[in-house]
Amino acid sequence: MFWSRGSREAHEEYERPLHEEFGFTIARRGYDRDQVDAYITRLRGGTPPPEVAAFELVRRGYERSRVDEVITRLHREADREK
């Protein structure tokens, strides 16, 4: 898709992959990337997922401590908006 410079900047926040937006790095053993991405997408959708965040540990997953920090922060922000 082609964007003009102005429209690309306006949409860049929504176009960036989550690992770039939140600074997730890849670890030898980390959280399953697809599971983390899906959970954060639902969390940012306005209604926090009812289940506790639990992700499978996989090879080349997201670094766990950074994901935990981000999810904690997003939950706090969601609670403040209620």
C-alpha positions as CSV (number, residue, x, y, z in Angstrom):
1,M,0.0,0.0,0.0
2,F,1.3,3.5,-0.8
3,W,0.9,6.4,1.5
4,S,1.7,10.1,1.2
5,R,4.1,11.3,3.7
6,G,1.4,13.0,5.9
7,S,-1.0,10.0,5.8
8,R,1.8,7.5,6.6
9,E,2.8,9.5,9.7
10,A,-0.8,9.6,10.8
11,H,-1.1,5.8,10.5
12,E,2.3,4.8,11.6
13,E,1.2,4.2,15.2
14,Y,-1.2,1.5,14.0
15,E,1.1,0.0,11.3
16,R,4.2,-0.7,13.5
17,P,4.5,-4.3,14.6
18,L,4.1,-4.8,18.4
19,H,7.6,-6.0,18.9
20,E,8.9,-2.7,17.5
21,E,6.4,-0.5,19.3
22,F,7.1,-2.1,22.7
23,G,10.8,-2.9,22.2
24,F,10.4,-6.7,22.5
25,T,13.5,-8.6,21.8
26,I,13.9,-12.3,20.9
27,A,15.3,-14.6,23.5
28,R,16.6,-18.2,23.2
29,R,13.5,-19.3,25.2
30,G,10.7,-16.8,25.5
31,Y,7.0,-16.2,25.3
32,D,5.3,-17.4,22.1
33,R,5.2,-14.3,19.9
34,D,1.8,-14.9,18.3
35,Q,0.1,-15.5,21.7
36,V,1.7,-12.3,23.1
37,D,0.6,-10.3,20.1
38,A,-2.9,-11.6,20.2
39,Y,-3.2,-10.9,23.9
40,I,-1.9,-7.3,23.7
41,T,-4.1,-6.6,20.7
42,R,-7.2,-7.7,22.7
43,L,-6.0,-5.8,25.8
44,R,-5.6,-2.6,23.7
45,G,-9.0,-3.1,22.2
46,G,-10.6,-1.5,25.2
47,T,-11.7,-4.6,27.2
48,P,-9.0,-6.5,29.0
49,P,-9.1,-10.2,28.3
50,P,-10.8,-12.0,31.2
51,E,-8.1,-14.7,31.5
52,V,-4.7,-14.2,33.2
53,A,-1.9,-13.8,30.7
54,A,-0.2,-17.1,30.3
55,F,2.0,-17.8,27.3
56,E,3.8,-20.9,26.1
57,L,7.6,-20.9,26.3
58,V,9.1,-21.5,22.9
59,R,12.5,-21.2,21.2
60,R,13.0,-17.7,19.8
61,G,10.1,-16.1,21.7
62,Y,9.8,-12.7,23.1
63,E,12.0,-11.9,26.1
64,R,9.8,-12.6,29.1
65,S,10.6,-9.8,31.5
66,R,9.9,-7.1,28.9
67,V,6.6,-8.7,28.0
68,D,5.6,-8.8,31.7
69,E,6.5,-5.1,32.1
70,V,4.4,-4.1,29.1
71,I,1.4,-6.1,30.0
72,T,1.4,-4.8,33.6
73,R,1.6,-1.2,32.3
74,L,-1.2,-1.8,29.8
75,H,-3.4,-3.3,32.5
76,R,-2.8,-0.3,34.8
77,E,-3.7,2.1,31.9
78,A,-6.9,0.1,31.2
79,D,-7.9,0.2,34.8
80,R,-7.4,4.0,34.9
81,E,-9.6,4.5,31.9
82,K,-12.6,2.7,33.6
